[in-house]
């Protein structure tokens, strides 16, 4: 093994430092830092928007879930009322048919009394 002199070692170190300097990104670190800051800002904005959406969804007074539940209850109540109305319409139809039979019988009796004594 050949021993290097101190000046050769210093020249080698100087050469390596120049190589390291050449390999360093020129301004890329600043761009990366700026990109990370923009990403952090975007993430904070996204978090605040998610919180806003959660408030609108889960608000116990007028949130979306509460509104959907109210609509479901309204629909169930109206279906019960609709069944009652359908029953009433069926009853009305049957009463109307019965009244036509009674009217026909009364008209027949009146005609018989007037023309066949």
Chimera marker file (.cmm) of the C-alpha trace (Angstrom):
<marker_set name="trace">
<marker id="1" x="0.000" y="0.000" z="0.000" r="1" g="1" b="0" radius="0.5"/>
<marker id="2" x="1.236" y="3.391" z="-0.970" r="1" g="1" b="0" radius="0.5"/>
<marker id="3" x="1.050" y="6.090" z="1.640" r="1" g="1" b="0" radius="0.5"/>
<marker id="4" x="-0.505" y="9.343" z="0.507" r="1" g="1" b="0" radius="0.5"/>
<marker id="5" x="0.865" y="12.642" z="1.536" r="1" g="1" b="0" radius="0.5"/>
<marker id="6" x="-1.162" y="15.153" z="3.385" r="1" g="1" b="0" radius="0.5"/>
<marker id="7" x="-1.530" y="17.375" z="0.296" r="1" g="1" b="0" radius="0.5"/>
<marker id="8" x="-2.810" y="14.411" z="-1.760" r="1" g="1" b="0" radius="0.5"/>
<marker id="9" x="-5.389" y="13.637" z="0.909" r="1" g="1" b="0" radius="0.5"/>
<marker id="10" x="-6.456" y="17.283" z="1.000" r="1" g="1" b="0" radius="0.5"/>
<marker id="11" x="-6.706" y="17.329" z="-2.803" r="1" g="1" b="0" radius="0.5"/>
<marker id="12" x="-8.871" y="14.175" z="-2.691" r="1" g="1" b="0" radius="0.5"/>
<marker id="13" x="-11.122" y="15.757" z="-0.044" r="1" g="1" b="0" radius="0.5"/>
<marker id="14" x="-11.340" y="18.958" z="-2.084" r="1" g="1" b="0" radius="0.5"/>
<marker id="15" x="-12.241" y="16.953" z="-5.174" r="1" g="1" b="0" radius="0.5"/>
<marker id="16" x="-14.951" y="15.061" z="-3.265" r="1" g="1" b="0" radius="0.5"/>
<marker id="17" x="-16.372" y="18.333" z="-1.883" r="1" g="1" b="0" radius="0.5"/>
<marker id="18" x="-16.584" y="19.747" z="-5.396" r="1" g="1" b="0" radius="0.5"/>
<marker id="19" x="-18.418" y="16.590" z="-6.526" r="1" g="1" b="0" radius="0.5"/>
<marker id="20" x="-20.835" y="16.956" z="-3.622" r="1" g="1" b="0" radius="0.5"/>
<marker id="21" x="-21.428" y="20.613" z="-4.518" r="1" g="1" b="0" radius="0.5"/>
<marker id="22" x="-22.069" y="19.675" z="-8.129" r="1" g="1" b="0" radius="0.5"/>
<marker id="23" x="-24.620" y="17.066" z="-7.012" r="1" g="1" b="0" radius="0.5"/>
<marker id="24" x="-26.522" y="19.451" z="-4.743" r="1" g="1" b="0" radius="0.5"/>
<marker id="25" x="-29.856" y="20.588" z="-6.163" r="1" g="1" b="0" radius="0.5"/>
<marker id="26" x="-29.839" y="24.209" z="-7.177" r="1" g="1" b="0" radius="0.5"/>
<marker id="27" x="-33.087" y="25.628" z="-5.844" r="1" g="1" b="0" radius="0.5"/>
<marker id="28" x="-34.776" y="22.236" z="-5.834" r="1" g="1" b="0" radius="0.5"/>
<marker id="29" x="-34.809" y="22.147" z="-2.046" r="1" g="1" b="0" radius="0.5"/>
<marker id="30" x="-36.639" y="25.478" z="-2.011" r="1" g="1" b="0" radius="0.5"/>
<marker id="31" x="-39.175" y="24.135" z="-4.536" r="1" g="1" b="0" radius="0.5"/>
<marker id="32" x="-39.665" y="20.971" z="-2.512" r="1" g="1" b="0" radius="0.5"/>
<marker id="33" x="-40.141" y="23.043" z="0.643" r="1" g="1" b="0" radius="0.5"/>
<marker id="34" x="-42.684" y="25.268" z="-1.147" r="1" g="1" b="0" radius="0.5"/>
<marker id="35" x="-44.523" y="22.205" z="-2.449" r="1" g="1" b="0" radius="0.5"/>
<marker id="36" x="-44.691" y="20.747" z="1.055" r="1" g="1" b="0" radius="0.5"/>
<marker id="37" x="-46.053" y="24.021" z="2.410" r="1" g="1" b="0" radius="0.5"/>
<marker id="38" x="-48.699" y="24.112" z="-0.335" r="1" g="1" b="0" radius="0.5"/>
<marker id="39" x="-49.597" y="20.508" z="0.443" r="1" g="1" b="0" radius="0.5"/>
<marker id="40" x="-49.934" y="21.320" z="4.137" r="1" g="1" b="0" radius="0.5"/>
<marker id="41" x="-52.151" y="24.329" z="3.351" r="1" g="1" b="0" radius="0.5"/>
<marker id="42" x="-54.328" y="22.226" z="1.066" r="1" g="1" b="0" radius="0.5"/>
<marker id="43" x="-54.628" y="19.546" z="3.709" r="1" g="1" b="0" radius="0.5"/>
<marker id="44" x="-55.731" y="22.103" z="6.327" r="1" g="1" b="0" radius="0.5"/>
<marker id="45" x="-58.320" y="23.482" z="3.902" r="1" g="1" b="0" radius="0.5"/>
<marker id="46" x="-59.569" y="19.978" z="3.198" r="1" g="1" b="0" radius="0.5"/>
<marker id="47" x="-59.837" y="19.249" z="6.918" r="1" g="1" b="0" radius="0.5"/>
<marker id="48" x="-61.904" y="22.390" z="7.489" r="1" g="1" b="0" radius="0.5"/>
<marker id="49" x="-64.213" y="21.502" z="4.595" r="1" g="1" b="0" radius="0.5"/>
<marker id="50" x="-64.632" y="17.976" z="5.961" r="1" g="1" b="0" radius="0.5"/>
<marker id="51" x="-65.542" y="19.442" z="9.359" r="1" g="1" b="0" radius="0.5"/>
<marker id="52" x="-68.125" y="21.686" z="7.670" r="1" g="1" b="0" radius="0.5"/>
<marker id="53" x="-69.635" y="18.708" z="5.857" r="1" g="1" b="0" radius="0.5"/>
<marker id="54" x="-69.714" y="16.687" z="9.071" r="1" g="1" b="0" radius="0.5"/>
<marker id="55" x="-71.512" y="19.533" z="10.839" r="1" g="1" b="0" radius="0.5"/>
<marker id="56" x="-74.096" y="19.675" z="8.058" r="1" g="1" b="0" radius="0.5"/>
<marker id="57" x="-74.563" y="15.911" z="8.127" r="1" g="1" b="0" radius="0.5"/>
<marker id="58" x="-74.654" y="15.287" z="11.857" r="1" g="1" b="0" radius="0.5"/>
<marker id="59" x="-76.222" y="18.490" z="13.190" r="1" g="1" b="0" radius="0.5"/>
<marker id="60" x="-78.885" y="17.277" z="15.669" r="1" g="1" b="0" radius="0.5"/>
<marker id="61" x="-81.258" y="20.145" z="14.860" r="1" g="1" b="0" radius="0.5"/>
<marker id="62" x="-81.294" y="20.336" z="11.078" r="1" g="1" b="0" radius="0.5"/>
<marker id="63" x="-78.635" y="17.967" z="9.797" r="1" g="1" b="0" radius="0.5"/>
<marker id="64" x="-79.081" y="15.826" z="6.722" r="1" g="1" b="0" radius="0.5"/>
<marker id="65" x="-79.535" y="12.645" z="8.727" r="1" g="1" b="0" radius="0.5"/>
<marker id="66" x="-82.243" y="14.280" z="10.857" r="1" g="1" b="0" radius="0.5"/>
<marker id="67" x="-84.014" y="15.504" z="7.718" r="1" g="1" b="0" radius="0.5"/>
<marker id="68" x="-83.906" y="12.033" z="6.164" r="1" g="1" b="0" radius="0.5"/>
<marker id="69" x="-85.355" y="10.537" z="9.340" r="1" g="1" b="0" radius="0.5"/>
<marker id="70" x="-88.133" y="13.166" z="9.365" r="1" g="1" b="0" radius="0.5"/>
<marker id="71" x="-88.926" y="12.404" z="5.733" r="1" g="1" b="0" radius="0.5"/>
<marker id="72" x="-89.074" y="8.689" z="6.499" r="1" g="1" b="0" radius="0.5"/>
<marker id="73" x="-91.456" y="9.269" z="9.421" r="1" g="1" b="0" radius="0.5"/>
<marker id="74" x="-93.606" y="11.539" z="7.231" r="1" g="1" b="0" radius="0.5"/>
<marker id="75" x="-93.725" y="8.879" z="4.520" r="1" g="1" b="0" radius="0.5"/>
<marker id="76" x="-94.745" y="6.152" z="6.996" r="1" g="1" b="0" radius="0.5"/>
<marker id="77" x="-97.466" y="8.365" z="8.484" r="1" g="1" b="0" radius="0.5"/>
<marker id="78" x="-98.791" y="9.242" z="5.038" r="1" g="1" b="0" radius="0.5"/>
<marker id="79" x="-98.835" y="5.578" z="3.994" r="1" g="1" b="0" radius="0.5"/>
<marker id="80" x="-101.071" y="4.834" z="7.002" r="1" g="1" b="0" radius="0.5"/>
<marker id="81" x="-103.339" y="7.734" z="6.047" r="1" g="1" b="0" radius="0.5"/>
<marker id="82" x="-103.369" y="6.577" z="2.423" r="1" g="1" b="0" radius="0.5"/>
<marker id="83" x="-104.572" y="3.132" z="3.528" r="1" g="1" b="0" radius="0.5"/>
<marker id="84" x="-107.357" y="4.835" z="5.519" r="1" g="1" b="0" radius="0.5"/>
<marker id="85" x="-108.341" y="6.891" z="2.473" r="1" g="1" b="0" radius="0.5"/>
<marker id="86" x="-108.352" y="3.782" z="0.259" r="1" g="1" b="0" radius="0.5"/>
<marker id="87" x="-110.634" y="2.049" z="2.779" r="1" g="1" b="0" radius="0.5"/>
<marker id="88" x="-112.933" y="5.071" z="2.810" r="1" g="1" b="0" radius="0.5"/>
<marker id="89" x="-113.099" y="5.128" z="-0.995" r="1" g="1" b="0" radius="0.5"/>
<marker id="90" x="-113.929" y="1.414" z="-1.046" r="1" g="1" b="0" radius="0.5"/>
<marker id="91" x="-116.707" y="1.969" z="1.520" r="1" g="1" b="0" radius="0.5"/>
<marker id="92" x="-118.051" y="4.908" z="-0.524" r="1" g="1" b="0" radius="0.5"/>
<marker id="93" x="-118.124" y="2.756" z="-3.646" r="1" g="1" b="0" radius="0.5"/>
<marker id="94" x="-120.085" y="0.026" z="-1.859" r="1" g="1" b="0" radius="0.5"/>
<marker id="95" x="-122.556" y="2.560" z="-0.376" r="1" g="1" b="0" radius="0.5"/>
<marker id="96" x="-123.046" y="4.132" z="-3.804" r="1" g="1" b="0" radius="0.5"/>
<marker id="97" x="-123.872" y="0.731" z="-5.304" r="1" g="1" b="0" radius="0.5"/>
<marker id="98" x="-126.320" y="0.006" z="-2.474" r="1" g="1" b="0" radius="0.5"/>
<marker id="99" x="-128.018" y="3.386" z="-2.931" r="1" g="1" b="0" radius="0.5"/>
<marker id="100" x="-128.448" y="2.750" z="-6.662" r="1" g="1" b="0" radius="0.5"/>
<marker id="101" x="-130.143" y="-0.531" z="-5.829" r="1" g="1" b="0" radius="0.5"/>
<marker id="102" x="-132.419" y="1.232" z="-3.305" r="1" g="1" b="0" radius="0.5"/>
<marker id="103" x="-133.186" y="4.088" z="-5.758" r="1" g="1" b="0" radius="0.5"/>
<marker id="104" x="-134.010" y="1.564" z="-8.477" r="1" g="1" b="0" radius="0.5"/>
<marker id="105" x="-136.340" y="-0.314" z="-6.120" r="1" g="1" b="0" radius="0.5"/>
<marker id="106" x="-138.095" y="2.913" z="-5.015" r="1" g="1" b="0" radius="0.5"/>
<marker id="107" x="-138.529" y="4.061" z="-8.628" r="1" g="1" b="0" radius="0.5"/>
<marker id="108" x="-139.903" y="0.603" z="-9.504" r="1" g="1" b="0" radius="0.5"/>
<marker id="109" x="-142.412" y="0.726" z="-6.608" r="1" g="1" b="0" radius="0.5"/>
<marker id="110" x="-143.523" y="4.261" z="-7.602" r="1" g="1" b="0" radius="0.5"/>
<marker id="111" x="-143.979" y="3.197" z="-11.230" r="1" g="1" b="0" radius="0.5"/>
<marker id="112" x="-146.002" y="0.107" z="-10.129" r="1" g="1" b="0" radius="0.5"/>
<marker id="113" x="-148.224" y="2.212" z="-7.873" r="1" g="1" b="0" radius="0.5"/>
<marker id="114" x="-148.890" y="4.769" z="-10.602" r="1" g="1" b="0" radius="0.5"/>
<marker id="115" x="-149.557" y="2.418" z="-13.510" r="1" g="1" b="0" radius="0.5"/>
<marker id="116" x="-150.778" y="-0.888" z="-11.989" r="1" g="1" b="0" radius="0.5"/>
<marker id="117" x="-153.532" y="-0.399" z="-9.462" r="1" g="1" b="0" radius="0.5"/>
<link id1="1" id2="2" r="1" g="1" b="0" radius="0.2"/>
<link id1="2" id2="3" r="1" g="1" b="0" radius="0.2"/>
<link id1="3" id2="4" r="1" g="1" b="0" radius="0.2"/>
<link id1="4" id2="5" r="1" g="1" b="0" radius="0.2"/>
<link id1="5" id2="6" r="1" g="1" b="0" radius="0.2"/>
<link id1="6" id2="7" r="1" g="1" b="0" radius="0.2"/>
<link id1="7" id2="8" r="1" g="1" b="0" radius="0.2"/>
<link id1="8" id2="9" r="1" g="1" b="0" radius="0.2"/>
<link id1="9" id2="10" r="1" g="1" b="0" radius="0.2"/>
<link id1="10" id2="11" r="1" g="1" b="0" radius="0.2"/>
<link id1="11" id2="12" r="1" g="1" b="0" radius="0.2"/>
<link id1="12" id2="13" r="1" g="1" b="0" radius="0.2"/>
<link id1="13" id2="14" r="1" g="1" b="0" radius="0.2"/>
<link id1="14" id2="15" r="1" g="1" b="0" radius="0.2"/>
<link id1="15" id2="16" r="1" g="1" b="0" radius="0.2"/>
<link id1="16" id2="17" r="1" g="1" b="0" radius="0.2"/>
<link id1="17" id2="18" r="1" g="1" b="0" radius="0.2"/>
<link id1="18" id2="19" r="1" g="1" b="0" radius="0.2"/>
<link id1="19" id2="20" r="1" g="1" b="0" radius="0.2"/>
<link id1="20" id2="21" r="1" g="1" b="0" radius="0.2"/>
<link id1="21" id2="22" r="1" g="1" b="0" radius="0.2"/>
<link id1="22" id2="23" r="1" g="1" b="0" radius="0.2"/>
<link id1="23" id2="24" r="1" g="1" b="0" radius="0.2"/>
<link id1="24" id2="25" r="1" g="1" b="0" radius="0.2"/>
<link id1="25" id2="26" r="1" g="1" b="0" radius="0.2"/>
<link id1="26" id2="27" r="1" g="1" b="0" radius="0.2"/>
<link id1="27" id2="28" r="1" g="1" b="0" radius="0.2"/>
<link id1="28" id2="29" r="1" g="1" b="0" radius="0.2"/>
<link id1="29" id2="30" r="1" g="1" b="0" radius="0.2"/>
<link id1="30" id2="31" r="1" g="1" b="0" radius="0.2"/>
<link id1="31" id2="32" r="1" g="1" b="0" radius="0.2"/>
<link id1="32" id2="33" r="1" g="1" b="0" radius="0.2"/>
<link id1="33" id2="34" r="1" g="1" b="0" radius="0.2"/>
<link id1="34" id2="35" r="1" g="1" b="0" radius="0.2"/>
<link id1="35" id2="36" r="1" g="1" b="0" radius="0.2"/>
<link id1="36" id2="37" r="1" g="1" b="0" radius="0.2"/>
<link id1="37" id2="38" r="1" g="1" b="0" radius="0.2"/>
<link id1="38" id2="39" r="1" g="1" b="0" radius="0.2"/>
<link id1="39" id2="40" r="1" g="1" b="0" radius="0.2"/>
<link id1="40" id2="41" r="1" g="1" b="0" radius="0.2"/>
<link id1="41" id2="42" r="1" g="1" b="0" radius="0.2"/>
<link id1="42" id2="43" r="1" g="1" b="0" radius="0.2"/>
<link id1="43" id2="44" r="1" g="1" b="0" radius="0.2"/>
<link id1="44" id2="45" r="1" g="1" b="0" radius="0.2"/>
<link id1="45" id2="46" r="1" g="1" b="0" radius="0.2"/>
<link id1="46" id2="47" r="1" g="1" b="0" radius="0.2"/>
<link id1="47" id2="48" r="1" g="1" b="0" radius="0.2"/>
<link id1="48" id2="49" r="1" g="1" b="0" radius="0.2"/>
<link id1="49" id2="50" r="1" g="1" b="0" radius="0.2"/>
<link id1="50" id2="51" r="1" g="1" b="0" radius="0.2"/>
<link id1="51" id2="52" r="1" g="1" b="0" radius="0.2"/>
<link id1="52" id2="53" r="1" g="1" b="0" radius="0.2"/>
<link id1="53" id2="54" r="1" g="1" b="0" radius="0.2"/>
<link id1="54" id2="55" r="1" g="1" b="0" radius="0.2"/>
<link id1="55" id2="56" r="1" g="1" b="0" radius="0.2"/>
<link id1="56" id2="57" r="1" g="1" b="0" radius="0.2"/>
<link id1="57" id2="58" r="1" g="1" b="0" radius="0.2"/>
<link id1="58" id2="59" r="1" g="1" b="0" radius="0.2"/>
<link id1="59" id2="60" r="1" g="1" b="0" radius="0.2"/>
<link id1="60" id2="61" r="1" g="1" b="0" radius="0.2"/>
<link id1="61" id2="62" r="1" g="1" b="0" radius="0.2"/>
<link id1="62" id2="63" r="1" g="1" b="0" radius="0.2"/>
<link id1="63" id2="64" r="1" g="1" b="0" radius="0.2"/>
<link id1="64" id2="65" r="1" g="1" b="0" radius="0.2"/>
<link id1="65" id2="66" r="1" g="1" b="0" radius="0.2"/>
<link id1="66" id2="67" r="1" g="1" b="0" radius="0.2"/>
<link id1="67" id2="68" r="1" g="1" b="0" radius="0.2"/>
<link id1="68" id2="69" r="1" g="1" b="0" radius="0.2"/>
<link id1="69" id2="70" r="1" g="1" b="0" radius="0.2"/>
<link id1="70" id2="71" r="1" g="1" b="0" radius="0.2"/>
<link id1="71" id2="72" r="1" g="1" b="0" radius="0.2"/>
<link id1="72" id2="73" r="1" g="1" b="0" radius="0.2"/>
<link id1="73" id2="74" r="1" g="1" b="0" radius="0.2"/>
<link id1="74" id2="75" r="1" g="1" b="0" radius="0.2"/>
<link id1="75" id2="76" r="1" g="1" b="0" radius="0.2"/>
<link id1="76" id2="77" r="1" g="1" b="0" radius="0.2"/>
<link id1="77" id2="78" r="1" g="1" b="0" radius="0.2"/>
<link id1="78" id2="79" r="1" g="1" b="0" radius="0.2"/>
<link id1="79" id2="80" r="1" g="1" b="0" radius="0.2"/>
<link id1="80" id2="81" r="1" g="1" b="0" radius="0.2"/>
<link id1="81" id2="82" r="1" g="1" b="0" radius="0.2"/>
<link id1="82" id2="83" r="1" g="1" b="0" radius="0.2"/>
<link id1="83" id2="84" r="1" g="1" b="0" radius="0.2"/>
<link id1="84" id2="85" r="1" g="1" b="0" radius="0.2"/>
<link id1="85" id2="86" r="1" g="1" b="0" radius="0.2"/>
<link id1="86" id2="87" r="1" g="1" b="0" radius="0.2"/>
<link id1="87" id2="88" r="1" g="1" b="0" radius="0.2"/>
<link id1="88" id2="89" r="1" g="1" b="0" radius="0.2"/>
<link id1="89" id2="90" r="1" g="1" b="0" radius="0.2"/>
<link id1="90" id2="91" r="1" g="1" b="0" radius="0.2"/>
<link id1="91" id2="92" r="1" g="1" b="0" radius="0.2"/>
<link id1="92" id2="93" r="1" g="1" b="0" radius="0.2"/>
<link id1="93" id2="94" r="1" g="1" b="0" radius="0.2"/>
<link id1="94" id2="95" r="1" g="1" b="0" radius="0.2"/>
<link id1="95" id2="96" r="1" g="1" b="0" radius="0.2"/>
<link id1="96" id2="97" r="1" g="1" b="0" radius="0.2"/>
<link id1="97" id2="98" r="1" g="1" b="0" radius="0.2"/>
<link id1="98" id2="99" r="1" g="1" b="0" radius="0.2"/>
<link id1="99" id2="100" r="1" g="1" b="0" radius="0.2"/>
<link id1="100" id2="101" r="1" g="1" b="0" radius="0.2"/>
<link id1="101" id2="102" r="1" g="1" b="0" radius="0.2"/>
<link id1="102" id2="103" r="1" g="1" b="0" radius="0.2"/>
<link id1="103" id2="104" r="1" g="1" b="0" radius="0.2"/>
<link id1="104" id2="105" r="1" g="1" b="0" radius="0.2"/>
<link id1="105" id2="106" r="1" g="1" b="0" radius="0.2"/>
<link id1="106" id2="107" r="1" g="1" b="0" radius="0.2"/>
<link id1="107" id2="108" r="1" g="1" b="0" radius="0.2"/>
<link id1="108" id2="109" r="1" g="1" b="0" radius="0.2"/>
<link id1="109" id2="110" r="1" g="1" b="0" radius="0.2"/>
<link id1="110" id2="111" r="1" g="1" b="0" radius="0.2"/>
<link id1="111" id2="112" r="1" g="1" b="0" radius="0.2"/>
<link id1="112" id2="113" r="1" g="1" b="0" radius="0.2"/>
<link id1="113" id2="114" r="1" g="1" b="0" radius="0.2"/>
<link id1="114" id2="115" r="1" g="1" b="0" radius="0.2"/>
<link id1="115" id2="116" r="1" g="1" b="0" radius="0.2"/>
<link id1="116" id2="117" r="1" g="1" b="0" radius="0.2"/>
</marker_set>
